[in-house]
Amino acid sequence: MIYFVGAGCGAADLITVRGMKLLQLADVIIYAGSLVNPELLEYAKKSCEIYNSATMTLDEVMEVMLKADKENKTLVRLHTGEPSIYGAVQEQMHILDENGIAYESCPGVSACFGAAAALNLEYTLPEVSQSLIITRMAGRTGVPKKESIESFAAHGASMAIYLSSGMLKELQERLLAGGYREDTPAAIVYKASWPDEGKYICTVGTLAKTGEENEIKNLAVVLVGDVIAKSGYALSKLYDPEFETAFRKPK
């Protein structure tokens, strides 16, 4: 059996209990060595075969998977964060489907949630924002034109922008062009939940300057939106004494 497991955003104890147990059961592990915390490999048994996909091509990764399945071994494909977000898992699953090989997915904690935890932040404050947009800028790989930073910025919602911390000047310009105010709160969270985590509160207008001052070039998620100010929001109706729920009558 093959399992796609989310390693979480950094700290080894942020993997799910299910993910930890799968690592303990695995006969073979292929892990994303460029981003996955190597401490997670300590969960593996001594006999486990371990491969670092940072040095492998898709064909080489799939060769290991197909061989493990043929030998009736349990394989864990350990991806950083939450595999469904920028995890490049679908192309692997497609090949497994073509070969009639069964697989399952185990979710993980994505970087934007590690960043929110670092800032004690809620993305969905009533009457401020009820949406979170997860996106990235085009770099060496493209982004559909309909998903431009400007088009998303026009909503004024909470945003988590991945894989763009090396392009903060351009990102700042495009956020402003899309409609965010210069004083819109923003934050840069570097390596959320790692021991060397860094968190920097700023504004959209000072995003590039903040990144430069703190030498941020990669491994950071950029957060944008009025929720970062933690003010001007309404209280949740869920706990309002006059609001009726399936579990509580209004008082």
C-alpha positions as semicolon CSV with decimal commas, in nm:
position;residue;x (nm);y (nm);z (nm)
1;M;0,000;0,000;0,000
2;I;0,116;0,352;-0,077
3;Y;0,037;0,647;0,149
4;F;0,078;1,015;0,068
5;V;0,144;1,182;0,402
6;G;0,160;1,550;0,490
7;A;0,466;1,616;0,705
8;G;0,333;1,947;0,837
9;C;0,496;2,286;0,805
10;G;0,811;2,223;1,005
11;A;0,807;2,112;1,368
12;A;0,832;1,732;1,388
13;D;0,546;1,708;1,637
14;L;0,305;1,884;1,398
15;I;0,264;1,571;1,190
16;T;-0,070;1,400;1,256
17;V;-0,086;1,094;1,479
18;R;-0,198;0,896;1,174
19;G;0,097;1,023;0,974
20;M;0,337;0,930;1,253
21;K;0,196;0,578;1,273
22;L;0,228;0,534;0,897
23;L;0,594;0,637;0,914
24;Q;0,646;0,378;1,187
25;L;0,486;0,109;0,968
26;A;0,664;0,202;0,646
27;D;0,903;-0,035;0,472
28;V;0,997;0,243;0,231
29;I;0,986;0,623;0,273
30;I;1,034;0,880;-0,003
31;Y;1,057;1,222;0,160
32;A;1,086;1,574;0,020
33;G;1,428;1,644;0,162
34;S;1,440;2,009;0,061
35;L;1,162;2,103;0,305
36;V;1,061;1,811;0,529
37;N;1,208;1,814;0,879
38;P;1,459;1,524;0,891
39;E;1,361;1,458;1,253
40;L;1,050;1,288;1,117
41;L;1,267;1,009;0,980
42;E;1,340;0,908;1,340
43;Y;0,992;0,752;1,342
44;A;1,104;0,503;1,076
45;K;1,207;0,152;1,171
46;K;1,574;0,056;1,126
47;S;1,503;-0,167;0,827
48;C;1,317;0,106;0,637
49;E;1,454;0,210;0,297
50;I;1,469;0,591;0,277
51;Y;1,492;0,803;-0,037
52;N;1,528;1,180;-0,069
53;S;1,310;1,301;-0,356
54;A;1,497;1,635;-0,369
55;T;1,758;1,457;-0,581
56;M;1,512;1,247;-0,783
57;T;1,305;1,293;-1,097
58;L;0,938;1,193;-1,121
59;D;1,037;0,878;-1,311
60;E;1,283;0,782;-1,038
61;V;1,025;0,840;-0,764
62;M;0,769;0,629;-0,947
63;E;1,020;0,353;-1,007
64;V;1,065;0,319;-0,630
65;M;0,689;0,324;-0,575
66;L;0,615;0,061;-0,838
67;K;0,892;-0,164;-0,707
68;A;0,766;-0,134;-0,349
69;D;0,414;-0,225;-0,458
70;K;0,541;-0,524;-0,655
71;E;0,723;-0,644;-0,344
72;N;0,410;-0,590;-0,132
73;K;0,580;-0,329;0,085
74;T;0,421;-0,033;0,265
75;L;0,551;0,292;0,120
76;V;0,506;0,644;0,258
77;R;0,549;0,937;0,021
78;L;0,623;1,213;0,273
79;H;0,543;1,558;0,137
80;T;0,595;1,891;0,306
81;G;0,298;2,070;0,464
82;E;-0,038;1,958;0,326
83;P;0,016;1,759;0,004
84;S;-0,296;1,895;-0,167
85;I;-0,143;2,246;-0,173
86;Y;0,151;2,276;-0,416
87;G;0,239;1,914;-0,345
88;A;0,266;1,785;-0,705
89;V;0,086;1,470;-0,591
90;Q;-0,172;1,436;-0,867
91;E;0,085;1,341;-1,131
92;Q;0,212;1,064;-0,905
93;M;-0,141;0,942;-0,830
94;H;-0,223;0,940;-1,201
95;I;0,063;0,699;-1,272
96;L;-0,044;0,480;-0,981
97;D;-0,399;0,476;-1,124
98;E;-0,264;0,371;-1,463
99;N;-0,087;0,081;-1,295
100;G;-0,385;-0,021;-1,081
101;I;-0,202;0,051;-0,757
102;A;-0,401;0,148;-0,447
103;Y;-0,308;0,452;-0,239
104;E;-0,445;0,674;0,035
105;S;-0,380;1,029;0,155
106;C;-0,312;1,155;0,506
107;P;-0,348;1,535;0,549
108;G;-0,094;1,767;0,704
109;V;-0,061;2,118;0,846
110;S;0,008;2,365;0,565
111;A;0,242;2,664;0,604
112;C;-0,040;2,919;0,613
113;F;-0,183;2,748;0,921
114;G;0,157;2,723;1,085
115;A;0,195;3,095;1,014
116;A;-0,146;3,171;1,164
117;A;-0,050;2,978;1,476
118;A;0,277;3,171;1,501
119;L;0,079;3,497;1,499
120;N;-0,219;3,369;1,701
121;L;-0,425;3,478;1,402
122;E;-0,778;3,404;1,283
123;Y;-0,824;3,444;0,907
124;T;-1,203;3,466;0,919
125;L;-1,309;3,745;1,152
126;P;-1,679;3,838;1,129
127;E;-1,740;4,160;0,934
128;V;-1,370;4,179;0,836
129;S;-1,310;3,877;0,615
130;Q;-1,483;3,543;0,577
131;S;-1,255;3,406;0,307
132;L;-0,896;3,291;0,281
133;I;-0,729;3,297;-0,060
134;I;-0,429;3,067;-0,094
135;T;-0,222;3,150;-0,400
136;R;0,126;3,220;-0,534
137;M;0,294;3,444;-0,787
138;A;0,418;3,315;-1,120
139;G;0,786;3,230;-1,112
140;R;0,971;2,957;-1,301
141;T;0,632;2,790;-1,333
142;G;0,330;2,986;-1,447
143;V;-0,004;3,076;-1,291
144;P;-0,330;3,094;-1,493
145;K;-0,400;3,455;-1,601
146;K;-0,741;3,445;-1,433
147;E;-0,563;3,386;-1,101
148;S;-0,343;3,693;-1,098
149;I;-0,246;3,856;-0,769
150;E;-0,434;4,168;-0,880
151;S;-0,759;3,980;-0,938
152;F;-0,747;3,820;-0,594
153;A;-0,639;4,142;-0,423
154;A;-0,954;4,308;-0,558
155;H;-1,161;4,101;-0,311
156;G;-0,989;4,252;-0,007
157;A;-1,009;3,914;0,164
158;S;-0,743;3,743;0,374
159;M;-0,462;3,609;0,157
160;A;-0,180;3,360;0,211
161;I;0,078;3,385;-0,064
162;Y;0,320;3,098;-0,107
163;L;0,645;3,064;-0,305
164;S;0,675;3,438;-0,358
165;S;0,901;3,567;-0,079
166;G;1,186;3,615;-0,325
167;M;0,973;3,857;-0,529
168;L;0,841;4,088;-0,259
169;K;0,888;4,412;-0,452
170;E;0,679;4,284;-0,742
171;L;0,428;4,127;-0,504
172;Q;0,385;4,458;-0,320
173;E;0,326;4,644;-0,646
174;R;0,070;4,393;-0,766
175;L;-0,118;4,384;-0,436
176;L;-0,148;4,763;-0,447
177;A;-0,250;4,757;-0,812
178;G;-0,522;4,506;-0,725
179;G;-0,680;4,729;-0,464
180;Y;-0,521;4,675;-0,125
181;R;-0,443;5,000;0,059
182;E;-0,080;5,077;0,142
183;D;-0,167;5,056;0,512
184;T;-0,337;4,716;0,477
185;P;-0,180;4,492;0,743
186;A;0,058;4,224;0,619
187;A;0,300;3,974;0,766
188;I;0,593;3,764;0,656
189;V;0,638;3,436;0,841
190;Y;0,966;3,260;0,772
191;K;0,987;2,884;0,837
192;A;0,672;2,867;1,047
193;S;0,710;2,631;1,348
194;W;1,082;2,563;1,284
195;P;1,333;2,654;1,560
196;D;1,457;2,948;1,349
197;E;1,108;3,078;1,274
198;G;1,082;3,449;1,200
199;K;0,766;3,660;1,199
200;Y;0,746;4,018;1,081
201;I;0,433;4,235;1,093
202;C;0,424;4,514;0,836
203;T;0,187;4,665;0,579
204;V;0,141;4,604;0,210
205;G;0,325;4,932;0,149
206;T;0,629;4,817;0,350
207;L;0,633;4,452;0,243
208;A;0,944;4,472;0,022
209;K;1,134;4,686;0,275
210;T;1,052;4,444;0,558
211;G;1,168;4,148;0,354
212;E;1,492;4,322;0,261
213;E;1,566;4,433;0,616
214;N;1,522;4,077;0,743
215;E;1,695;3,911;0,447
216;I;1,389;3,710;0,346
217;K;1,446;3,538;0,013
218;N;1,262;3,207;0,041
219;L;1,089;2,964;0,278
220;A;0,835;3,224;0,390
221;V;0,461;3,268;0,348
222;V;0,321;3,620;0,305
223;L;-0,007;3,703;0,474
224;V;-0,222;4,000;0,376
225;G;-0,549;4,135;0,509
226;D;-0,721;4,345;0,771
227;V;-0,760;4,040;0,998
228;I;-0,390;4,076;1,086
229;A;-0,477;4,391;1,284
230;K;-0,710;4,182;1,505
231;S;-0,953;4,472;1,539
232;G;-1,284;4,601;1,405
233;Y;-1,450;4,261;1,403
234;A;-1,791;4,152;1,530
235;L;-1,838;3,882;1,791
236;S;-1,930;3,538;1,662
237;K;-2,301;3,459;1,662
238;L;-2,214;3,106;1,766
239;Y;-2,172;3,213;2,129
240;D;-2,425;3,496;2,133
241;P;-2,677;3,426;2,415
242;E;-2,962;3,541;2,188
243;F;-2,858;3,314;1,900
244;E;-3,030;2,976;1,880
245;T;-2,834;2,669;1,778
246;A;-2,915;2,297;1,760
247;F;-2,754;2,263;2,105
248;R;-2,868;2,578;2,285
249;K;-3,186;2,782;2,311
250;P;-3,166;3,163;2,316
251;K;-3,158;3,321;2,660
